[in-house]
């Protein structure tokens, strides 16, 4: 029964259309990311037409940051915005295309390094753990570490 309810939840989200923000909220494992997107004033952008590719760090990824980092970033919207935009690439880049790339230009402006190592895709120092979560305005690839611009 739980599996059926979960499938219905996913169906209801996709049936009504879900953008990147709505999809992240519905997933339940991106609460810190969603809070950061709100604090940085990026909700309207990530709900916009896009398309966008988001390398989305999970709550566990944010928890790996040194103590106090998330709270400090939430109080510094300009720095937070720069970090979040580093996780976004313009266009809809599916996993099959990502693995062929050596780098991608982030919306923040800097290049994100991409490599395949031991069968795993690495984005800077983060491992991609889930790919191709399609949304109405792009795609989400889940990563296990928050990546930082230079």
Backbone bond lengths (Angstrom), bond angles and torsions (degrees), N, CA, C in turn:
res aa  C-N    CA-C-N  psi(-1)  N-CA   C-N-CA  omega(-1)  CA-C   N-CA-C  phi
1 X - - - 1.458 - - 1.530 111.32 -
2 X 1.337 116.61 -39.79 1.463 119.80 179.01 1.528 110.74 -60.16
3 X 1.331 115.93 -44.30 1.463 120.21 -178.93 1.526 109.95 -60.37
4 X 1.316 117.11 -41.18 1.461 122.05 179.45 1.530 110.57 -64.09
5 X 1.322 116.88 -43.70 1.468 120.72 179.21 1.517 110.68 -63.82
6 X 1.342 116.09 -40.03 1.467 120.02 178.03 1.530 109.95 -62.27
7 X 1.337 116.11 -44.11 1.464 120.27 179.26 1.523 110.53 -61.93
8 X 1.322 117.63 -39.59 1.456 120.87 178.03 1.524 111.19 -65.09
9 X 1.338 116.51 -38.60 1.459 120.03 177.88 1.520 109.99 -62.04
10 X 1.323 116.66 -46.84 1.459 120.09 178.48 1.522 110.98 -62.65
11 X 1.331 116.24 -41.17 1.459 120.83 -179.89 1.516 110.60 -63.77
12 X 1.337 116.93 -42.29 1.456 119.01 -178.17 1.525 111.24 -67.35
13 X 1.340 117.30 -34.98 1.461 119.59 177.96 1.524 109.69 -66.73
14 X 1.331 116.77 -47.03 1.457 118.77 -177.37 1.515 112.06 -74.83
15 X 1.325 118.77 -29.36 1.458 120.96 -179.32 1.525 110.69 -64.62
16 X 1.307 116.42 -35.76 1.457 120.08 -179.90 1.518 111.66 -92.07
17 X 1.318 116.23 -3.17 1.458 120.31 -177.73 1.514 109.83 82.06
18 X 1.287 115.20 131.91 1.458 119.66 179.64 1.513 109.02 -136.41
19 X 1.321 115.02 128.20 1.461 119.76 176.56 1.529 108.50 -83.75
20 X 1.318 115.66 -175.97 1.466 120.75 -177.62 1.525 111.80 -58.85
21 X 1.319 117.48 -44.66 1.470 120.78 -178.29 1.527 110.60 -65.88
22 X 1.334 117.68 -49.11 1.467 120.99 -179.74 1.526 111.58 -60.55
23 X 1.321 116.36 -38.90 1.463 120.74 179.25 1.525 110.58 -65.54
24 X 1.325 116.79 -42.61 1.467 120.90 178.26 1.526 111.05 -63.59
25 X 1.317 117.26 -41.53 1.469 121.52 178.06 1.526 109.79 -62.23
26 X 1.331 116.83 -47.12 1.462 121.67 -177.03 1.528 112.28 -64.38
27 X 1.327 117.13 -31.51 1.467 120.88 -178.26 1.522 111.81 -64.87
28 X 1.335 117.23 -34.19 1.460 120.82 177.25 1.518 115.73 82.50
29 X 1.328 118.53 -6.34 1.468 120.35 -179.13 1.526 112.13 -111.26
30 X 1.339 115.44 13.54 1.470 120.95 -179.30 1.532 111.55 -125.36
31 X 1.328 117.02 33.42 1.471 120.47 -177.39 1.524 112.19 -60.65
32 X 1.332 117.78 -41.95 1.461 121.05 -179.99 1.523 110.14 -67.54
33 X 1.322 116.81 -42.38 1.462 120.89 178.11 1.520 110.74 -60.48
34 X 1.315 117.15 -45.44 1.467 120.89 179.94 1.531 110.31 -63.25
35 X 1.330 117.23 -42.50 1.473 120.61 177.35 1.524 110.36 -61.38
36 X 1.327 116.71 -40.01 1.462 121.28 179.82 1.527 110.74 -67.38
37 X 1.323 116.71 -42.10 1.473 121.01 178.21 1.529 109.80 -60.15
38 X 1.324 117.02 -41.27 1.473 120.95 177.70 1.525 110.58 -65.21
39 X 1.341 116.75 -47.10 1.469 121.08 -177.84 1.529 111.78 -63.49
40 X 1.331 117.11 -31.22 1.463 121.00 -178.62 1.530 112.61 -87.52
41 X 1.335 116.29 -2.02 1.461 119.96 179.41 1.525 113.69 72.06
42 X 1.332 117.19 30.96 1.459 120.80 -176.71 1.532 114.54 -105.35
43 X 1.322 117.66 5.83 1.468 119.97 -178.02 1.528 110.65 -58.63
44 X 1.339 117.80 -51.55 1.462 120.50 -177.75 1.525 111.56 -61.17
45 X 1.316 116.77 -37.94 1.470 120.75 178.68 1.524 110.28 -61.74
46 X 1.336 117.17 -50.13 1.459 120.86 -176.63 1.529 113.26 -78.04
47 X 1.325 116.33 -5.97 1.455 120.66 171.13 1.535 109.88 -98.13
48 X 1.337 115.93 -5.63 1.460 121.97 -178.28 1.521 111.98 -70.89
49 X 1.343 115.23 -178.97 1.463 120.17 -173.10 1.530 115.07 -66.26
50 X 1.330 117.49 -27.37 1.455 119.09 179.64 1.517 111.80 61.97
51 X 1.310 119.02 -141.63 1.467 125.23 3.19 1.525 112.11 -79.24
52 X 1.324 114.42 155.24 1.452 122.62 179.37 1.526 109.60 -128.00
53 X 1.313 115.42 151.03 1.460 122.09 168.44 1.523 105.18 -113.86
54 X 1.324 116.31 123.74 1.464 120.83 -179.10 1.524 109.42 -115.58
55 X 1.323 115.32 125.16 1.459 121.49 170.60 1.526 104.26 -90.48
56 X 1.318 115.43 98.95 1.463 121.80 -168.18 1.526 113.10 -96.55
57 X 1.339 116.79 113.89 1.461 119.43 175.72 1.535 110.73 -74.68
58 X 1.309 115.85 138.15 1.462 121.82 178.55 1.534 110.22 -76.34
59 X 1.319 115.08 173.49 1.465 119.96 174.37 1.526 110.11 -58.85
60 X 1.343 117.27 -39.43 1.467 120.90 178.51 1.525 111.11 -62.63
61 X 1.342 117.00 -34.96 1.468 120.72 178.14 1.527 110.19 -64.23
62 X 1.322 116.61 -44.37 1.469 119.96 177.95 1.523 110.69 -64.87
63 X 1.329 116.86 -33.72 1.471 120.81 -179.62 1.529 111.99 -66.17
64 X 1.327 117.52 -21.38 1.479 121.24 178.18 1.529 112.45 -72.86
65 X 1.326 116.84 -19.41 1.470 119.50 -179.05 1.530 109.74 -65.74
66 X 1.327 117.31 152.56 1.468 119.44 178.54 1.535 111.47 -55.16
67 X 1.314 115.49 147.91 1.468 121.81 -179.58 1.530 110.63 -50.47
68 X 1.319 116.44 134.12 1.453 122.10 177.00 1.522 114.74 88.52
69 X 1.340 117.81 -12.62 1.469 121.14 -176.50 1.520 111.85 -63.05
70 X 1.329 116.68 -48.37 1.466 119.81 -177.49 1.521 110.14 -62.20
71 X 1.325 117.62 -45.83 1.467 120.65 179.17 1.527 111.23 -60.36
72 X 1.330 117.15 -41.76 1.467 120.72 179.02 1.530 110.53 -64.31
73 X 1.324 117.13 -41.45 1.463 120.41 179.55 1.529 111.93 -66.63
74 X 1.316 116.14 -37.83 1.471 119.53 179.11 1.532 111.29 -63.45
75 X 1.337 116.57 -23.83 1.466 121.38 178.43 1.531 112.45 -91.77
76 X 1.329 117.22 -2.93 1.465 122.40 -179.22 1.535 108.73 -126.31
77 X 1.349 116.81 76.27 1.473 120.72 -174.12 1.533 114.51 -55.82
78 X 1.322 119.11 -34.51 1.465 121.02 -179.26 1.534 110.87 -65.87
79 X 1.324 117.08 -46.52 1.467 120.99 179.06 1.524 110.26 -67.11
80 X 1.322 116.24 -41.69 1.462 121.86 179.30 1.528 110.49 -60.97
81 X 1.326 116.77 -43.41 1.467 121.44 179.65 1.528 110.41 -60.88
82 X 1.330 116.74 -43.12 1.467 121.85 179.26 1.534 109.97 -60.12
83 X 1.320 116.78 -45.60 1.468 121.15 -179.81 1.528 110.44 -64.93
84 X 1.312 117.35 -45.89 1.472 120.19 -178.69 1.520 111.77 -64.16
85 X 1.327 117.55 -41.61 1.468 120.17 -180.00 1.530 111.72 -68.28
86 X 1.322 116.81 -19.95 1.461 121.02 174.45 1.533 110.62 -68.93
87 X 1.310 117.32 -21.19 1.465 122.60 178.99 1.531 112.75 -87.59
88 X 1.335 117.39 0.15 1.465 121.89 -174.01 1.527 110.19 -117.25
89 X 1.328 115.05 136.61 1.459 122.87 175.68 1.524 106.77 -120.43
90 X 1.324 116.65 137.20 1.469 120.18 177.28 1.521 109.24 -68.33
91 X 1.316 115.87 140.48 1.457 121.20 179.35 1.514 111.39 95.06
92 X 1.326 114.68 168.09 1.460 121.86 179.70 1.528 107.63 -101.82
93 X 1.333 116.37 101.18 1.455 121.84 -176.64 1.533 108.54 -106.99
94 X 1.307 115.14 105.50 1.461 120.47 -178.63 1.536 109.82 -77.48
95 X 1.330 116.51 162.41 1.462 122.18 -176.28 1.531 112.49 -55.89
96 X 1.329 117.14 -39.00 1.468 120.59 179.95 1.528 111.42 -59.75
97 X 1.331 117.08 -29.62 1.469 121.38 177.65 1.526 111.70 -86.13
98 X 1.333 116.70 -36.67 1.463 121.06 -179.19 1.526 110.45 -58.00
99 X 1.334 117.28 -43.52 1.469 120.31 -175.92 1.532 112.64 -65.83
100 X 1.301 117.74 -17.05 1.473 121.65 178.67 1.527 111.95 -89.78
101 X 1.323 117.36 -6.54 1.458 122.12 -174.74 1.527 111.42 -95.56
102 X 1.315 116.11 152.35 1.475 122.65 173.57 1.523 109.94 -100.05
103 X 1.344 115.56 -24.49 1.458 121.47 178.53 1.522 108.81 -162.34
104 X 1.318 115.02 167.09 1.463 121.60 176.62 1.522 107.66 -144.28
105 X 1.319 116.30 142.28 1.460 119.65 179.16 1.525 109.01 -82.90
106 X 1.322 115.63 122.71 1.463 120.43 178.40 1.524 109.88 -76.73
107 X 1.314 115.88 159.53 1.460 120.97 175.71 1.530 109.76 -63.03
108 X 1.323 116.85 -26.27 1.465 122.48 177.57 1.532 110.39 -66.66
109 X 1.343 116.68 -24.89 1.453 120.64 176.54 1.514 115.67 118.27
110 X 1.320 117.61 -23.13 1.464 120.94 -179.66 1.528 110.67 -91.08
111 X 1.310 114.73 161.83 1.458 120.91 178.77 1.524 110.67 -85.87
112 X 1.321 115.72 136.92 1.463 123.22 174.17 1.526 106.12 -98.62
113 X 1.324 117.29 127.97 1.464 121.00 177.99 1.529 109.37 -77.76
114 X 1.329 115.73 138.41 1.461 121.59 178.42 1.521 108.05 -128.58
115 X 1.328 116.24 133.76 1.463 119.80 175.68 1.523 109.07 -151.24
116 X 1.330 114.28 155.46 1.458 120.93 174.88 1.519 106.25 -107.70
117 X 1.337 115.24 123.29 1.461 121.72 -178.21 1.516 109.64 -133.23
118 X 1.316 116.88 122.17 1.465 119.60 177.26 1.512 112.92 56.94
119 X 1.322 116.55 35.86 1.463 120.08 179.35 1.515 114.03 80.05
120 X 1.327 117.37 1.71 1.466 121.19 179.46 1.519 109.93 -112.36
121 X 1.313 115.47 144.58 1.461 120.19 176.73 1.524 108.20 -92.78
122 X 1.335 114.53 128.86 1.457 121.35 179.33 1.526 108.90 -111.29
123 X 1.314 115.76 134.98 1.461 123.06 174.90 1.522 104.73 -118.23
124 X 1.343 116.41 107.48 1.465 121.61 -167.22 1.529 107.32 53.27
125 X 1.336 118.54 -119.83 1.461 120.49 -179.08 1.531 112.88 -102.11
126 X 1.329 117.22 12.94 1.464 121.68 -178.76 1.523 110.38 -103.18
127 X 1.320 115.84 147.04 1.455 121.78 174.87 1.526 108.51 -98.06
128 X 1.319 115.67 133.98 1.464 120.80 176.28 1.527 106.91 -79.48
129 X 1.336 116.17 121.12 1.463 120.19 -176.00 1.525 113.50 -103.56
130 X 1.322 117.46 -20.12 1.463 121.33 177.84 1.518 107.00 -151.56
131 X 1.321 116.19 141.15 1.455 120.08 -175.02 1.522 112.43 -125.57
132 X 1.318 113.23 165.98 1.466 122.76 169.04 1.532 115.14 55.84
133 X 1.321 116.49 45.63 1.464 120.30 171.15 1.528 104.84 -84.67
134 X 1.309 115.70 99.37 1.455 121.77 -172.58 1.526 110.23 -79.96
135 X 1.328 115.63 134.72 1.460 122.51 176.73 1.533 108.28 -123.16
136 X 1.314 116.08 173.42 1.468 119.80 178.73 1.520 112.87 -63.18
137 X 1.329 116.79 -26.15 1.464 119.17 -176.11 1.532 113.40 -123.83
138 X 1.326 116.24 26.19 1.453 118.88 176.55 1.509 113.51 153.36
139 X 1.316 114.40 -149.07 1.456 121.10 -176.96 1.529 109.47 -145.54
140 X 1.323 115.59 146.84 1.464 122.48 177.58 1.518 108.69 -114.87
141 X 1.341 115.42 134.66 1.459 122.59 170.18 1.531 105.19 -118.34
142 X 1.306 117.37 126.31 1.462 122.63 -176.22 1.529 109.65 -83.12
143 X 1.342 115.94 133.54 1.466 121.14 177.64 1.525 110.26 -123.56
144 X 1.341 114.81 156.40 1.471 120.08 -173.00 1.530 113.95 -97.46
145 X 1.340 117.21 1.72 1.459 121.59 -177.72 1.528 108.90 -145.14
146 X 1.309 116.95 143.34 1.466 120.82 173.85 1.528 107.06 -74.74
147 X 1.332 116.81 125.89 1.461 120.15 178.75 1.529 109.04 -93.83
148 X 1.306 116.00 145.52 1.461 121.04 -174.92 1.526 111.77 -119.25
149 X 1.331 116.71 134.04 1.462 118.92 174.72 1.529 109.73 -66.77
150 X 1.327 115.97 159.78 1.477 120.15 179.51 1.511 109.48 -67.33
